[in-house]
Amino acid sequence: MGYLDIIIGSDALSRALSVVLLASVILITHWTYNAFLHPLAKFPGPLHWRASRLPYMRAAWGTRFPYEIQRLHDQYGDVVRIAPNELSFTDPRAWDDIYSNTDGENSGAFKKSEIWHGNPSGGPNSVFNTIDFKEHARIRRFMDPAFSERAVSQQEPIIQDYVSICIKKLQERMSAQGKVTVNIVDWFNFTLFDIIGDLSFGESFGCLDKCEYESWMSQMADSIKLHYLSITLRWYPIFNSMLKPFAAFLVPKEIIVNHMDYIQRSTEKLKRRLSPEANIERPDIVSQLLRSEDRGEGLTPEEVVQNSMLFINAASETTATTLTAVANQLIQNPESLAALEDEIRKFSSGSDLSLQALKQLPYLNAVLQEALRLCNPNPIGHMRITPTTGGKVAGHWVPGNTIVTIQPMALALSPKHFHEPAAWHPERWLKEAESDVHSPYYHDQRKAVRGFGWGPYVCVGEPLGWAWMRLIIAKMVWTFDLKKANTTHSTIAWEAQDVYAIIIKHRLDVTFAERAA
């Protein structure tokens, strides 16, 4: 018997064992190379994370991913190798180096990751999934005017109307004792969905009128979660291809049905908005996007629907999360709530709470900034890829084709960058804290927090997001006394919530009482 026959064997069991042995040798060799010989071998991180992406996948499929990354940074420092070809940074300088076209150490921003941001389905391009810089710039060129400060100013009457409806509906539910306890997460969502629906399609979803969600809305968090988990499978194309034929069986039917209903209803709303009877000059987002068709290379109707739907998902979810964080912290920190009341109630009338006036309120803006820091609604870092020639990130030379990210939660909660990082301190964002060398927050690295992203891919809806958050919080605090509810859901332990690409928010009951004289 020859040597090869001894190794391979002649029976089925021997062949199977040989295959297993060969596969094991290949895997061990691959993992050993990744851990000790790879171009990123010099960067610190746990051995098993450096050797294989499987630990990353396990963390991503869990509910604590950003907290696990934070723990790794606490152990290994400002740069951690969290996968064979990926580095995570918690150095504020990395914002410019990775994401900026002009301010960093490199000649331009790094490209988006095809795995994380790609459009493998081949559907209409959106500002969210476009990889190509030129194509992204084309879409942004036609979207930016719809989300500019000037556009927000023109849209203010629409926004004010829906926030006023929210306030009125809460007042109508008050008891004879002049108070009502509600799940404030629902009311934030009702208001935001109606505002965004009106601005995106020219008509609201009717959430505030009915005080209930449409069917697809209640499934939106699950839909985003499933999309996030499915994206992680792209790291292993074989498994991804094997599971695709079974997607219809693996994804709950209700989510698929509701998503298709969402697409159909959105398309119908856009058709009504495009009809000759519609007011094309109405100062909403759609009117701006439709004008792009007249300027050449404009957005197609399919791209308008796609971008509007994704904007509704992203804007409603992140804004509601930030507002929930604000409410949760205010009712647990009476002195902070009192300071906000004192600032907002200087206005003699609720009608004086204009977007421009609210923009000037230091404590209101500090409260929102602190919520974005402490409870970032975008807890997962946005992947970018270094150019083939490599690049410099936070003082480190990074080889080409390396995935680099900033993990916003780990960065914002680092004691290296913030005084008492786990505590609620809106005053750290006031000008006095920046200028007074005796302030405990003087050395805080405020530029470490980029709640809306940074660089050419910064969130297109940032001006709108600020406007919504300022107005909703200000109107509620001006009109009502907010109190901690006497229920089992009176506070949220923020770190106890599940985290995927979004934060799966818990219920938060808040008591709204008639404002004391």
C-alpha angles and dihedrals in degrees: 000000000000125000092250091053090053091053097042099033128204102252130073094249092054091049091050091050090048091053091049091048093049092047090049092051091049092048094047091047091049093047092046091052092048093049101043113011104034118111087249094052092109093063116091126244141119112305096237092049090051092048101047141011090228094093088052090050092049090052093045092051090049125073100248105060100133091043091053090050090049090053091052091051090049087055103038106025139240096332122044131176102228097173136011092270103023135085126193121207134200097178113112090221089068091072091071096035095052106029109023128090095201116017106053137079092265133073092248147346117296119252123260118259114261090214096053103033105021128123103226093160090067094228126143115311119252136189087251102052104032114115101180112089094217094049091047090049090051092054093043091049089063097035100047096071089056091057102036124121088255091053092047089053090053091047094051096100090056092048093045091051095057095044088051090051089053091052092047093050091052091049091051090056095054118119126231086271089062099248142095133190117216140164096260092199089068093050093049088051095046091053096044095046091052094047094046093043091053094046093044102042106012094253135066128242091240094238095139093047092052096029089222141092128257111246096257092051094062088054097045097096091049090047092052090046093052091047090052093049092047091053091057089060089066087079086072107042093184093058091040091054092045093053098043095081089054096048092104089058097040097049114070110255092229091062093050093047093048092047092052089047089052091053092048095047092046091051091049091050091051091049090054089048089052095048119113089246093059122099104247091185093059107126096242132120094259094058089057093047092048091054088061089075088068093055100059126256087036126159117287119229088255091054090048091054093044095049093043093051094048091045090053091051096045099039098044094046099046095041093048090049092053093046090049090052090051093050092045093053097042095055090048094047109050094179090057092048090049091052090051092047090051091053098043098040091060084085108092094213136028088231088066090067096101123166091247093051093048091050088066097054108107099196095045090052091045090054091053093045091051091050090052090051100043098035105025109192089209099057097164122078120244110241121231131177125227115235118262089260092056130238145226121259123181091335095313124112107229121197121240124279092023119144110233129185143172112224100214096198094051091046096049094045096048116118087214089070106028137040109240091353096188093054131087108249113153089172089074086076096053120105091241090062090053095048103035110084089199093058113108087226096051093105096043112130098230093174088065089079116076103165093176098038128252142258128016091334094054112139109283091213098056096116090049093046092054091047094052095046095047094047099044094048093042095049092048094048093044093050104036144032105239114216137179108262123238093235138099089258098054094122139019123229092217097201090053092066120100115254128206122139083321136026113260097224123220123221115277118196116201127179115226112202131183108270112264116242 
